[in-house]
């Protein structure tokens, strides 16, 4: 995975969670992202969830999450 992104979403009113997204190859050559880690903890603000996501990226860089061997494809 050459590129990563952090996404924060409001799953319930006032509950924010992050997802780590990884780049995947699509048939058109456009850069697309797919979630590979989702936060299980509800945070009280967008900023709190974003900071938790940034910490998860740092943790991932030290200790990568096991992923499938085959690259993901977008249909």
C-alpha positions as CSV (number, residue, x, y, z in Angstrom):
1,X,0.0,0.0,0.0
2,X,1.6,3.2,-1.1
3,X,-0.8,5.8,0.2
4,X,-3.0,6.0,3.3
5,X,-5.7,8.4,4.5
6,X,-7.7,8.9,7.7
7,X,-11.4,9.4,7.5
8,X,-13.6,10.5,10.4
9,X,-17.4,9.9,10.4
10,X,-20.2,10.5,12.8
11,X,-21.8,7.1,13.3
12,X,-24.4,8.3,15.8
13,X,-25.2,11.9,16.8
14,X,-22.2,13.0,18.9
15,X,-20.2,9.7,18.3
16,X,-17.2,10.0,16.0
17,X,-15.1,7.2,14.7
18,X,-12.1,7.0,12.4
19,X,-11.2,4.6,9.6
20,X,-7.8,4.1,8.1
21,X,-8.0,3.9,4.3
22,X,-5.5,2.3,2.0
23,X,-5.0,3.0,-1.7
24,X,-6.2,0.4,-4.2
25,X,-5.8,-0.1,-7.9
26,X,-8.9,0.5,-10.0
27,X,-9.5,-0.5,-13.6
28,X,-9.4,3.2,-14.7
29,X,-6.1,4.0,-13.0
30,X,-7.8,6.4,-10.7
31,X,-6.5,6.5,-7.1
32,X,-9.2,4.9,-4.8
33,X,-9.2,4.1,-1.1
34,X,-10.6,1.2,0.8
35,X,-11.0,1.0,4.6
36,X,-8.8,-1.6,6.3
37,X,-9.0,-0.5,10.0
38,X,-12.2,0.8,11.6
39,X,-12.3,2.4,15.1
40,X,-14.4,0.6,17.7
41,X,-14.3,3.4,20.2
42,X,-16.8,6.3,20.0
43,X,-15.1,9.7,20.4
44,X,-17.0,12.8,21.6
45,X,-15.6,15.2,18.9
46,X,-14.3,15.1,15.4
47,X,-10.9,16.3,16.6
48,X,-10.6,13.5,19.2
49,X,-11.4,10.9,16.6
50,X,-8.9,12.5,14.1
51,X,-6.1,12.5,16.7
52,X,-6.9,8.8,17.5
53,X,-6.7,8.1,13.7
54,X,-3.4,9.9,13.4
55,X,-2.0,7.8,16.3
56,X,-3.3,4.6,14.6
57,X,-1.4,5.6,11.5
58,X,1.8,6.0,13.5
59,X,1.1,2.6,15.2
60,X,0.5,1.0,11.8
61,X,3.8,2.3,10.4
62,X,5.6,0.5,13.3
63,X,3.4,-2.6,13.3
64,X,1.4,-3.2,10.0
65,X,-2.0,-4.8,10.2
66,X,-2.2,-8.2,8.5
67,X,-3.8,-7.8,5.1
68,X,-4.7,-10.2,2.3
69,X,-1.7,-11.0,0.0
70,X,-3.7,-10.1,-3.2
71,X,-4.1,-6.4,-4.0
72,X,-7.7,-5.2,-3.8
73,X,-9.5,-4.4,-7.0
74,X,-12.4,-2.1,-7.6
75,X,-15.1,-3.4,-9.9
